[in-house]
């Protein structure tokens, strides 16, 4: 945990997810399997919202298709 209360979940060499105040994002991974693993860990920690750039169609589809109990916050890309 850093001094601002954020935590980083890590799959060494394959991906990570930043979590803070019940929100996930960014989540970076080498493949969908790693992303799913990180998302499931995040949910087990009590996270309930994921932040995804709306331009990242594959990530939006992954979250929707996993049928997780997560709120999806799609953000605009500048």
C-alpha positions as CSV (number, residue, x, y, z in Angstrom):
1,X,0.0,0.0,0.0
2,X,1.3,3.5,-0.8
3,X,0.9,6.6,1.3
4,X,-2.4,7.4,-0.4
5,X,-4.0,4.0,0.4
6,X,-3.7,2.4,-3.1
7,X,-2.7,-1.2,-3.4
8,X,-1.2,-3.0,-6.4
9,X,-2.0,-6.6,-7.2
10,X,0.7,-8.2,-9.2
11,X,1.0,-11.3,-11.4
12,X,4.8,-11.0,-11.9
13,X,5.7,-10.3,-15.5
14,X,2.1,-10.7,-16.7
15,X,0.0,-7.9,-15.2
16,X,-1.1,-5.8,-12.4
17,X,-4.2,-3.9,-11.1
18,X,-4.2,-0.8,-9.0
19,X,-7.0,-0.7,-6.4
20,X,-8.2,2.2,-4.3
21,X,-11.4,3.1,-2.6
22,X,-13.4,0.1,-3.9
23,X,-12.3,0.9,-7.5
24,X,-10.1,-1.1,-9.9
25,X,-8.0,0.7,-12.5
26,X,-5.9,0.6,-14.3
27,X,-5.6,-3.1,-14.9
28,X,-2.9,-4.1,-17.3
29,X,-2.3,-7.7,-18.4
30,X,-0.7,-9.7,-21.1
31,X,-3.9,-11.8,-21.8
32,X,-7.5,-12.3,-20.7
33,X,-6.6,-15.2,-18.3
34,X,-4.4,-12.9,-16.3
35,X,-7.0,-10.1,-16.4
36,X,-9.7,-12.5,-15.1
37,X,-7.4,-13.7,-12.3
38,X,-6.7,-10.1,-11.2
39,X,-10.4,-9.2,-11.4
40,X,-11.4,-12.1,-9.2
41,X,-8.8,-11.2,-6.6
42,X,-10.0,-7.6,-6.7
43,X,-13.6,-8.6,-6.1
44,X,-12.5,-10.9,-3.2
45,X,-10.9,-7.8,-1.7
46,X,-14.2,-5.9,-1.8
47,X,-13.7,-3.9,-4.9
48,X,-17.0,-3.1,-6.7
49,X,-16.2,-0.7,-9.6
50,X,-13.8,-1.0,-12.5
51,X,-12.6,2.0,-14.5
52,X,-12.0,1.2,-18.2
53,X,-11.3,3.6,-21.1
54,X,-14.3,3.4,-23.4
55,X,-11.9,3.0,-26.4
56,X,-10.7,-0.4,-24.9
57,X,-13.5,-2.5,-26.5
58,X,-11.9,-5.8,-25.6
59,X,-11.6,-4.8,-21.9
60,X,-15.3,-3.7,-21.8
61,X,-16.4,-7.0,-23.4
62,X,-14.3,-9.0,-20.9
63,X,-15.9,-7.3,-17.9
64,X,-19.4,-7.7,-19.3
65,X,-18.9,-11.3,-20.4
66,X,-17.4,-12.4,-17.0
67,X,-20.8,-11.6,-15.4
68,X,-19.2,-10.2,-12.3
69,X,-21.0,-8.1,-9.8
70,X,-19.0,-5.0,-10.8
71,X,-20.1,-1.5,-11.7
72,X,-18.4,-0.4,-15.0
73,X,-17.1,3.1,-15.2
74,X,-16.2,3.8,-18.9
75,X,-14.0,6.9,-19.2
76,X,-13.4,9.0,-22.3
77,X,-10.0,9.1,-23.8
78,X,-8.6,12.5,-24.6
